[in-house]
């Protein structure tokens, strides 16, 4: 396991600019759903569970 760099900057009410060692991306939250510009998808489920997948 190596050292990683991650930075998250809020740019709107439900939007962020994400910076990491592999580049930049944008993400937005729509209720329990979070989408990012690289195709990431996160869904908050009942009971404290989360689903992480791809939308592209």
Secondary structure, DSSP 8 states (H G I E B T S, - for coil): -----EEEEE-SSSEEEEEETTEEEEEEEETTEEEETTSEEEEEEGGGEEEEEE--
